[in-house]
């Protein structure tokens, strides 16, 4: 039986991190573009814990925080850009690939040897690109790894920090419904609740709060739902669909999981124009014999076996009988 009280962290990496932080480096925490709950939760949770310990740390994401996560503490500290020359180390959280932050296009130096890279992630696609690596693939979320790191560093975990980490766990497990939910997941959630996290507050903000226009958008999207011959439930969302209702792509959060609940769907695909000349694809499945990560990788994306995604630059959607992506 697994000892749920043991640390999941590699001891040699913990020692390296402790030694490195003794030099009081200035850190910038970054996460992947188009952040989800685990990206935001793990980044802000780590920021809060390290900040409370007195470390010189800031946090950034190339895209703004989605509306449903703006209830979290420190969200106002999330930078949209930064100067790498101001820091000694970059902490990547929830990034299966170091390029997923998209900061490297403007700041290629973040991938150079000039900055120490600390890599915190749970994706199997991660190649341990950091000088210090906490890549643990058998946990449900990066927030679980951050929780253990904060404990190892003896950081104070306030209710606000606990709530950020709970957000990461709750969202990456689909409200503890995905197959990545294990006894360890519940153990960490229980510990975070003892520290002041509120899963009810997380659920109300993330999964159970929709305004009038968001629901109208969902209705418009679901009218175009179709199921392919191989059992894929597919919806497409054009930019004009958002604009007509004063919504954004972020208002689609939850649609993919909603259609994935269809018993007749082997897997689900949501294609959406992002307003920047790209098409984003989100994939989900509940079937044990379907690997959506492998499907996403065919298009340059990635993720998990049950939840993945990819992006088509310069793409747009067209609908004939069914949705298709075209590139100009």
C-alpha positions in Angstrom: 0.0 0.0 0.0 1.3 3.5 -0.9 2.3 5.6 2.1 0.2 8.7 1.6 2.2 10.6 4.2 5.6 10.4 2.3 6.9 13.2 0.2 6.6 12.6 -3.6 9.6 14.9 -4.2 13.0 13.6 -5.3 15.3 14.3 -2.3 18.3 15.3 -4.4 16.2 18.0 -6.2 14.9 19.3 -2.9 18.4 19.6 -1.6 19.5 21.5 -4.8 16.5 23.8 -4.5 17.2 24.6 -0.9 20.9 25.3 -1.6 20.0 27.5 -4.5 17.4 29.6 -2.6 20.0 30.3 0.1 21.6 32.7 -2.3 18.4 34.8 -2.3 18.0 34.9 -6.1 15.3 36.9 -7.7 12.7 34.5 -9.3 10.1 34.8 -11.9 7.3 32.2 -11.9 5.8 31.6 -15.4 3.1 29.2 -16.6 1.7 28.2 -20.0 -0.3 30.4 -22.3 -4.1 30.2 -22.2 -3.9 29.2 -18.5 -6.3 26.8 -17.0 -7.0 26.3 -13.3 -3.9 24.3 -12.5 -1.7 26.8 -14.3 -3.1 29.7 -12.4 -3.5 27.9 -9.1 0.0 26.4 -9.1 1.6 29.7 -10.1 -0.2 31.9 -7.7 0.0 29.2 -4.9 3.8 29.0 -5.3 4.1 32.8 -5.5 2.1 33.2 -2.3 4.1 30.6 -0.4 7.5 31.9 -1.5 6.5 35.5 -1.0 5.4 34.8 2.6 8.8 33.2 3.2 10.4 36.4 2.2 11.8 35.4 -1.1 12.2 37.9 -4.0 9.6 36.5 -6.4 7.2 37.6 -9.1 4.7 35.8 -11.3 3.8 36.1 -15.0 1.7 34.6 -17.8 1.6 35.8 -21.4 -2.3 35.7 -21.3 -4.5 37.3 -18.7 -6.0 35.3 -15.9 -9.4 33.8 -17.0 -12.4 35.5 -15.4 -13.4 32.4 -13.4 -10.1 32.4 -11.5 -10.0 36.1 -10.6 -11.3 35.3 -7.1 -7.8 34.0 -6.2 -5.5 36.1 -4.0 -2.5 37.7 -5.7 -4.1 37.6 -9.2 -3.4 41.3 -9.4 0.3 40.4 -9.2 0.2 38.4 -12.5 2.4 40.2 -15.0 1.8 39.9 -18.8 5.4 40.5 -19.6 8.8 40.9 -17.9 12.4 41.6 -18.5 14.5 38.4 -18.0 17.6 40.5 -17.2 15.9 41.4 -13.8 16.0 37.8 -12.6 18.4 35.0 -11.8 16.0 32.1 -12.3 12.8 31.2 -14.1 10.3 28.8 -12.5 8.2 27.0 -15.0 5.0 25.5 -13.6 2.5 23.2 -15.3 4.5 23.3 -18.6 4.8 19.9 -20.4 7.1 21.7 -22.8 9.3 24.8 -22.0 7.9 26.6 -25.0 4.3 26.5 -23.9 4.7 29.7 -22.0 5.2 31.5 -25.4 7.5 34.0 -23.7 10.5 32.5 -25.5 9.5 34.3 -28.7 10.0 37.7 -27.2 12.6 36.5 -24.6 14.6 33.6 -26.0 17.1 34.1 -23.2 14.7 32.4 -20.7 15.7 29.1 -22.4 19.5 29.9 -22.4 22.1 29.0 -19.8 22.1 32.5 -18.5 19.1 31.8 -16.3 18.6 28.9 -13.9 15.4 27.0 -14.9 13.3 25.3 -12.2 10.8 22.9 -13.7 7.6 21.9 -11.8 5.2 19.8 -13.8 3.2 16.6 -14.0 3.0 16.0 -17.8 4.5 12.8 -19.2 5.7 14.9 -22.2 8.1 16.9 -20.0 11.8 16.2 -20.8 13.2 17.5 -17.5 14.6 20.6 -19.1 15.5 22.4 -15.9 18.6 22.6 -13.8 16.3 21.7 -11.0 13.4 19.4 -11.9 10.2 18.3 -10.1 8.5 16.4 -12.8 6.1 13.9 -11.2 3.8 12.3 -13.7 1.6 10.1 -11.5 -0.1 13.0 -9.7 -3.3 14.8 -10.9 -2.0 18.3 -11.0 1.1 20.6 -10.8 -0.5 22.2 -7.7 0.0 18.9 -5.8 3.7 19.2 -6.5 3.8 22.8 -5.5 2.1 21.9 -2.2 4.9 19.4 -1.4 7.6 21.9 -2.4 6.1 24.6 -0.1 6.1 22.0 2.7 9.7 20.9 2.0 10.8 24.6 2.2 8.8 25.1 5.4 6.8 27.9 3.8 3.7 29.2 5.5 0.6 28.0 3.7 -2.1 30.6 4.3 -5.8 29.9 3.5 -5.3 32.0 0.3 -2.4 29.9 -0.9 -4.3 26.7 0.1 -7.2 27.9 -2.0 -5.0 28.5 -5.0 -3.6 25.0 -4.8 -7.1 23.6 -4.3 -8.2 25.3 -7.5 -5.5 23.5 -9.4 -6.4 20.1 -8.0 -10.1 20.7 -8.4 -10.0 21.8 -12.0 -7.4 19.3 -13.2 -9.5 16.4 -11.8 -12.8 17.8 -13.1 -14.1 18.3 -9.6 -12.6 14.9 -8.5 -14.4 13.1 -11.3 -11.6 12.4 -13.7 -9.7 9.1 -13.6 -6.5 10.9 -12.4 -8.2 11.3 -9.0 -6.5 8.9 -6.6 -6.3 8.4 -2.8 -3.3 10.8 -2.8 -5.4 13.5 -4.5 -8.0 13.3 -1.7 -5.3 13.3 0.9 -3.8 16.5 -0.4 -7.2 18.1 -0.8 -8.0 17.2 2.8 -4.8 18.7 4.1 -5.5 21.9 2.1 -9.0 22.1 3.6 -7.4 21.9 7.1 -5.2 24.8 6.0 -8.2 26.9 5.0 -9.0 26.0 1.4 -12.7 25.9 0.4 -13.6 23.4 -2.3 -17.2 24.8 -2.2 -15.8 28.3 -3.0 -13.7 26.9 -5.8 -16.6 25.0 -7.3 -19.0 27.9 -7.2 -16.5 30.2 -9.0 -15.2 27.8 -11.5 -18.0 25.4 -12.5 -21.2 26.8 -11.2 -21.3 30.5 -12.2 -22.6 31.5 -15.6 -24.1 34.8 -16.6 -26.9 35.3 -19.1 -24.7 35.9 -22.2 -22.5 32.9 -21.4 -25.5 30.6 -21.3 -26.7 32.1 -24.6 -23.3 31.4 -26.1 -23.4 27.8 -24.9 -26.8 27.4 -26.5 -25.5 28.8 -29.8 -22.5 26.5 -29.7 -24.5 23.4 -28.7 -26.8 23.9 -31.7 -23.9 23.0 -33.9 -22.9 19.9 -32.1 -22.5 16.8 -34.2 -21.2 13.2 -33.7 -18.9 11.7 -36.3 -18.9 8.1 -37.5 -16.1 7.2 -35.1 -17.9 8.6 -32.1 -16.3 12.1 -31.8 -18.7 14.8 -30.4 -17.5 18.0 -32.2 -18.5 21.6 -31.7 -17.0 24.6 -33.5 -17.0 28.2 -32.3 -16.2 31.1 -34.6 -15.0 34.5 -33.4 -18.3 36.1 -34.5 -20.2 33.8 -32.1 -18.4 35.5 -29.1 -18.7 39.0 -30.5 -22.4 38.8 -31.1 -23.0 38.2 -27.4 -20.2 40.3 -26.0 -18.3 37.2 -24.8 -14.8 35.9 -25.1 -13.3 32.4 -25.7 -12.9 32.2 -21.9 -16.7 32.0 -21.6 -16.5 28.5 -23.2 -14.9 27.0 -20.1 -16.8 23.9 -19.2 -18.4 23.3 -22.7 -16.0 20.5 -23.6 -16.6 18.6 -20.3 -20.4 19.2 -20.8 -20.5 17.5 -24.2 -18.1 14.8 -23.0 -20.8 13.6 -20.7 -22.7 12.2 -23.7 -22.8 8.4 -23.3 -22.6 8.0 -27.1 -19.4 10.1 -27.4 -16.1 8.2 -27.5 -14.3 11.5 -27.2 -15.1 15.2 -27.5 -13.6 18.0 -29.5 -14.2 21.7 -29.2 -12.7 23.8 -32.0 -12.6 27.6 -31.4 -11.2 30.6 -33.1 -9.1 32.5 -30.5 -9.5 36.0 -32.0 -5.8 36.1 -32.9 -5.9 34.2 -36.2 -5.6 30.7 -34.6 -7.8 27.8 -34.0 -7.6 26.1 -30.6 -8.7 22.5 -30.0 -9.7 21.0 -26.7 -10.1 17.2 -26.5 -11.6 15.1 -23.7 -12.6 11.4 -23.3 -13.9 9.2 -20.5 -13.2 6.0 -22.4 -10.3 3.8 -21.4 -9.5 2.8 -24.9 -9.1 6.3 -26.3 -5.9 8.4 -25.9 -6.7 12.0 -26.9 -3.1 13.0 -26.0 -1.9 10.9 -28.9 -4.4 12.6 -31.2 -3.3 16.0 -30.1 0.3 15.2 -30.6 -0.4 14.5 -34.3 -1.2 18.3 -34.6 1.7 19.5 -32.5 -0.2 19.6 -29.2 -0.2 17.5 -26.1 -1.6 17.0 -22.6 -3.0 14.0 -20.9 -4.5 10.7 -22.0 -8.0 11.9 -21.1 -7.6 15.7 -21.7 -5.4 17.3 -24.3 -5.3 20.1 -26.8 -3.5 21.7 -29.8 -3.4 24.9 -31.8 -3.4 25.6 -35.5 -1.7 28.9 -36.2 -3.2 30.9 -39.0 -6.3 28.7 -39.0 -10.0 29.5 -39.2 -13.2 27.5 -39.0 -15.6 26.8 -41.8 -18.8 24.8 -41.6 -20.2 22.9 -44.5 -22.0 19.8 -43.2 -19.4 19.5 -40.5 -16.8 21.7 -39.0 -13.3 21.8 -40.6 -10.2 23.8 -40.1 -8.7 25.7 -43.0 -5.5 27.6 -43.3 -5.0 30.7 -45.4 
